């Protein structure tokens, strides 16, 4: 899901920059700016696009973190780490053991 959003943002950014470059080429020579002013304006456009893309990508990472918290994703734990905690008669899971290992219900560790 996140890779689709990142691809969409990248495609949007590339298409906007190509559109800006094409539109700059359509200006008539008598209405156009001098080459130095043209380079300055193009530099501002690309800088603005880069800042906008960074903002979108940062927002996508924040959303991904919040989605992981909302989806109750249990993190992975290595062999020998605590994987559960005892709450009276119940055992609460802290993390999910790696493939090929299991959480020992007596020691509450991945083995």
Buried (B, 14 or more C-beta within 10 A) or exposed (E): EEEEBBEEBEEBBEEBBEEBEEEBEEEEEEEEEEEEEEEEEBEEBEEEBEEBBEEBBEEBEEEEEEEEEEEEEEEEBEEEBEBBEEEEEEBEEBBBBBEEBEBEEEEBBBE
